[in-house]
Amino acid sequence: MEKYLDAFLNSFIGTLNWTWKSILFDVPWYTNYFWGIILLSILVWILEIAFPWRKNQAIFRSDFWLDAFYIFFNFFLFTIAISGFYKLLEMLFLDTVISFNTLAIFNIENWPSILQLAVFFVLLDFVQWFTHMLLHRYAFLWEFHKVHHSVKEMGFAAHMRYHWMENIFYKPLKTFAVMILGGFEPEQAYIVHFFAISIGHLNHSNIKLTWGPLKYIFNNPVMHLYHHAYELPENRKNGVNYGISLSLWDYIFKTDYIPEDSGLVPLGYEGDDELPKSFFGQLVHGFNFRQKNKKAN
């Protein structure tokens, strides 16, 4: 029991210390997510201001500051708070069920680093695409995902407006993706992670990018805008364009949908006016799903 408690506290304190060291520039620059995300956000915001897709959208768009706070909450505050629990669950899982090597499908230890990262990136993106689709397909998951889809005007910071429970849903499957790659060094994952964050910021930005022929591989703001569209065809009511970094999964599984590219499509979902507008209201949203069902019936 003592080893689990020690692991819990060490993970919590370690994550807290690492975040503080990042703020003080006391970690290698290429692993400094804190200032890296701030710099990325400023750069994408400047691009939005200089080359706005929706020209009548204000620089400080609707809910700009709420979304900006979500960046720090979801990426730092919640990560610190939950880190000990993640470590505890990892130890319990490995001690009672299987080891990391048990699920390894193939070993990439001797592959070139760039190839390891590429394989990890593609595999992780598919896992996230699949998880994202589940968030739309199952009602109890959709209740939490509604927070992200309550965005009415798209901008880079909308990328990070999501319910903290989504971290809980994504984490096990992302861990599974690491476990099937025997010999992969998780320390390298920060490269893939930050690359994915950069694409996510761009996909939610007020910038018109399509990537030309590469649009069939990489997700883009035009494609992702329709993921947030208020109105969708009758046979696509569960959602479209689930891609996170890559669009190819949507083209492969026929969930792609881009009817036009004016950028003026209304965003949200039916009943989005009932979602709490405050951060704390959104923080607890989704846990009264059964009560809502009873009222509806």
N, C-alpha and C positions, 0 to 999 in steps of 0.2 A: 504493500500500500504506500509505503514511504517513497519508493522510487517514482510512483505515478504522481504523487504530490510534488515532488522535487521537479519532475519533468514539466508539470503544469506551470509552476512558478518560474522556472528557468526560461521557458518559452515566452511567457508573458513579459517578464522583465527584459529578456533579450530583444524582443520585438520593440518594446518601448525604448530601450537604449539605442537600438539601431536607428529608429526614427529620429531620436534626439540628435544622434551623431550626424545623421543626414542633414538636419537643419543647420548644424554647425559646420558643414562641409568636412566632416571628419571621417568620411568613407570614400572609397574610390569613386571618381566622378561618374564612371559608367554603370555604377550600381545605385546611384543617388536618385531614387524615384521621386523624392519630395520636390527637389528643385527641378528635376527633369520634367515632371508633369506641369509644374508652374510655367517653365520655359515653353514647353510644347503648347500649353493653353494660350499663352500670350501670342505666340507665333501664328497659331491658327486663327485667333481672334483678329489679329492685324490683317490677315488675308481676307477674313470676312468683311472687315471694314473697307479694305482696298478694292476687293472684287466681289461685292454682294450679289448673290443670285436673286434673292427677293429684295429689290431695291427700296421698297417701302417699309421694310422691317427695321425697327429701331436698333441702334448699336447695343443699347441695354434693353434687349427684348423682354417679352413677358417672362417672368420667373427667372431672370438671369441670375440674381443673387442666390435664390434658392438652389438652383442647379450648381452654382459655384461652391456652395457649402457642401452639397452632396459629394463633390470631388474629394474634399478632405475627409468627410465622414466615412464614405465607403472604402476609400483607399488607405486611410491611415487610422482614424479613430476606431472603426469597427475591427480592422485587422489586428490592432493591438488588443482590443477587448476579447476577441475570439481566439487568439493565437494559442493560449493555454489549453482551451477545449479541443482544438484541432490536434495538438500534440498528444493529448490524453487519448483521444479516439484512435489516433494512429498507433500508439503503443498497445492499446487493448486489442486492436485489430490484428496487429502483427504477432502478439503474444498468444492469441487464442484461435486465430483462423489460419492465416497464411503469411508467408514472407513475401517481400518484394519480388524475389526471384521466381516464386512459384508461378506467377501469371505471365512471365516473360515469354512472348511468342518468338521473338528473334533477338539476337544479341548484336548491338550496334557499337559496342565498345571500341572496336578497332576501325570504325569508319572515320573518315575525315570529319573534323568538328563541324564544318559548314553543312555537310550532308546530314549529320546527326540533328542539327538544329532545324534543317528543312523538313526532315521526316517528323520531328516532334511538332513543328508548327502546323503541318497539314493534319496530322492526327488529332492534335488538340483542337484545331478549328472545327473538324468534323464533330467531335464530341460536344463542342459548344453549340454548333448548329443544331444537333440532335436535341440537346437540352432546351435550347431556345424554342424549338418546335413544340416540345412537351409543355412549355409554359403557356403556349397558346391553345393546346388541344385539351387540356384538363382544367376543369372549372376552378378547382381549389388552388391550382398553381397560377391560373390567370388572375385571381384576385390579388395576388402579390405583384404580378407583372403589370397590373393596371397602373401602378405608380409611374413606371417608365413611359407608358403610353398616354399619360395625362398631359404630356407636352403639347402645347398648342402652337408654339413657334419654335422652329428648329435652330439650334446653335450648338457650338462645340461642347458646351458644358452639359447639354442634355444627355450626352453620352453616359454620364455618371449618375444621372437621376434614376435610381432603381432601388427597390426595397431590399433591406439587408438580408432578408430570407433567400434572395436569389444567390447570395454567396454560399449559403448552406446547400442549395440545390446543385450548384455547379461544382463545388469542391470535390465530392466523392468521384464524379465521373472524370474530372480533370486528373485526379490522383490515379485513377484506373489507367488513364492514357499513359502516365509516366511508368506505371508498373509493367505494362506489356512491352516496354522498350528496355530489354536487358542491357546493362552497361551504360545507359545514358546518365550523364552527370547533371542532376537537377540544378547545380550552381550556374549552369549555362542558360537556364531558362529565362533569366532576366532579359536577355536579348530578344527572345521571342515575345516575351510579355510586353516589353516597351514598344516593339514594332506593332503589336496588335492594338495597343492603346492609341498609338499614332493614327492608325487606320480608323479606329473607332471615333476619335475626335473629328477626323475629316468627314466621315460618313454622316455625322450629325451636324456638320457645319452648314452655314449659309453660303456655300461655295458650289458652283456648278462644275463638277468633275465627273467624267465618265471613263477615263483611262483608255478611250478608243477601243481597239480590238482586245485589250486586256480586261475589258469589262466582263468578259466571260470567265475570268479567273478571279479578279479582285472586286470586292464589294465597293460601292461608291455612293456619294450623296444622293444622286438621282434615284438609284435603285432603292436605297434605304428610306428615302422619303415616303415611298409607297408602302413600306412596311408599317409606317405610322399613319397612313391615310385613314380618314374617318369612314369613308365609304369604299367598300370593296365589292366585286362581283358576287352574286349569290353563291356560286360554287367555290368561292375563296374566303368565306366568312371566318374561317379559323386563322387566317393570316397568309401573308406572302413574304417572299424575300427574307428568309430567316438568317441569311448569311451574316457572320460576324466579321471576319477579315476577308474570307473568300466567298465569291458569288457562285463558284462552280457547282457547289452542292445543290443550290436552287435550280440551276439549269439541268443538272443530272436527274433530280427527283421531281422536276416539273412544278416547282413552287415559285418560279420567277413570274414577275408581273410588272411591266413598265409601259403603260399605255401612252404616255406623253411625258414631256420633260419641261413644262413651264415653271414648275416649282411652286405653283399657286394652289395646290390641292389642300383642302381643309384637313387638319390633323386631329387625332383623338379617337374616341370610341363612343358608342351610344351609352349614355348615362354617365359620362365622365364629369359632369357637373356635380355629381354626388360624392366624388372623391374629396377627402379633406384637402384644403389648400395649404395648410401649415405643415411644416416638417414633422412635428411631433404627431400630428394627426395621421400623416402618411406612414410614420414609423410603426404604428400599431394596426394599420389597415390590413385587412385580410384574415384576422384571427376570429372575427365574428361571422365567418362565412355560413356556418350552419344556421345561425339565427336569421340571417338574411334569407336563406332558403325557406325557412319555416314561414317567414312573413310573406314571401312571394307565393307560397302555396296556400 
